[in-house]
Amino acid sequence: MRTTRLVTLADAGEITEMVRANREFLAPWEPSRDDDWFTTERQRDGIRALLVEHDRGTCLPHVILDEDGRLVGRITLSGIVRGPFQSGSLGYFVSAEANGRGRATAAVGRMVRLAFDEFGLHRVQAGTLLHNVRSQRVLRRNGFVPFGVAPAYLQIAGEWQDHVLFQRVSETAPGSA
């Protein structure tokens, strides 16, 4: 069963419906969004930009699917840096209806496998708000370990907020311990 797939421009309408329906649910965990964010045009523009980054090899934007293949979230490996760093940053969300059902855990596992096995990355990083224990649990279940706290790391819900930083290092990458 596929848990994620590459996002497409055809997903813009369904993504718009999902973010609209989950606006209040996601608000405490995301940057403040203006009303324009919740339009199909804005979602399509964002997808288009991510796909350009994907073509450059610096981003892997996926949608998260439920057991029936319905779209229930997004997950993106972004900021992929090559050379001696070989790293990327992971971000994700699932809808309220999919929350607590293992979809995020499965999606993170798939993205980590893609990052290490297909992209050849050495490290994947993710950050969570200090009080986002559910997301921290998802990361820990996928072998991520905390490595620090970043003060005022991201502006979330209109405020600069501290984040716990997690990482997972490939066990098969050359030079791995």
N, C-alpha and C positions, 0 to 999 in steps of 0.2 A: 504494500500500500504506500503510495506516494504521500509524503507529509508536506512537501513544498515543491514549488516549481518557479521558474523564472517569470517575473511579472511581465505582462504585455500591455500594450495600449488598450486592447479590448477589455482589460480589467478595470478601467477607469470608472465606469458606471457602478460596478459592484463595490469597488473600494469606496466610492463616494457614499453610497448607501450605508456601508459599514461604519465609516467614520462619523457620519451624521447620527446614526442610531446609537453610537458609543461615545458621543461627544462628552457627556458628563462623566461617564465611567473612566475615560482616558485622561480627562483634564488634570487630575492631580499628578500625573506621571509624565506629562509632555510639555513642550514649550507652549506658551499662550498662542492661540490660533485666532486669526481674524475670520470673519464670516466667509471671505473669499476662499479660504482653505477647504471649505466644505462644499465646493462646487466641482462638477465633473471636469470642467475646463482646467481648473487648478491642479486637480489630481492627474489629469492627462499630461499637463506640462511637467509635473514632477516626475512622472514615470518616464517621459521622453528624456529628461535630463539624466535620470539614473541609467537608462539604457545606453546613452552616449558614454557614460563613465564605465559601464559594463564592457562596451566595445573596446575601450582603452585598457581594460584589465584592472581597473582600480576600484571596482564595485561589483557586488553580486546581489542584486535585488530580487527577492523572492516573495511570493505570497504563501501563506500557511493555509493548508487545506484540512477539512475535517474528514471523517471516515467515508463520507459520501462524495468527496471531491469538491464540496462547497468552500468558498473562500471565507476564512474566519480570522485572518490576521496578516501581518506583514513581518518580514525578517530580512535584514540587509546587512551584509558584510561590506563595510565601506572603508575608505581611507587606506586601501591596500597599498603598501609600500614594498618595493622590491629591494634588491641589493642586499646589504648585510642585515637589514631589519626583518624582511620577509614576514610582515605582520599586517593585521587588519582589525577593525573595530566592529563589534556586533551590536545591533540594536533590533528590538522586536516588540511586538504587542499582539495580543489576541483579544477578540471581542469578549464582552461580558458573558455571552452564552457559552463560549468555549473555555472560559477561564476555569482552571482547576480540573481539567479533563485530560491533561497530559499532552495537549497539542503543542504548547510552547516547548516542553521538554523534548518532544520528538523532533520538532523543527530545529532547535538549537543543536541537537545531536547530528542531524543531517548536514547542517551548515558547517559544523566543525569537520565532519568527514570530507565535505567538498573542499574546505579551506586547506586541509592537510593533504588529502589524496590527489585532488585534481589541480588545485592552485599551487601546491608545493609550499605552502606557508609554514613558518616555524612557530608562529604564535598568533593567538586570537585573544583580543581584549574585550571586555564589556564592563560597563559601569551601571550601578543601581543607586537610587536614593538610599540613604542610610536605613530608612524604615520600610523599604520594599522587600520584606522577607520572602514573599512568594517568588519574586524574580531571582532572588539570591538562591533559593532552593532549586530553581530550574538550572541555574548555572552550576551549582555544586553537584547536582545529579549528573551533569555532563562533564565532570572532571575539572571544572574551573576552581581555582583557589584564589582567595583574596590576597592582594599584595600591597594594599595601602588605601588611604583615604585622601581624596582630592578635595580640599576646601573650595567652596564656591565654584564648582567644576562646570556646571551647566545651569542655564536659566530655565527653570522648570516651573510651570504654573505662575509665571511672572516674578519669580524670585531666584537669585543665585543660590544654588543649593549644593551641599556637600554630597559626594558620592563615594561609595565603596568601589574600588577598582578590582576586577577579577581578571585572571588570565588562565589560558590553557596553552601549554607548550607541547608541540608534537613530540611523540615518543619515538618516531621513526626518522625525524629530520637529522641530517648529518650534524654531529656535534652535540646532540641532545644527551642529557644526563640519564 
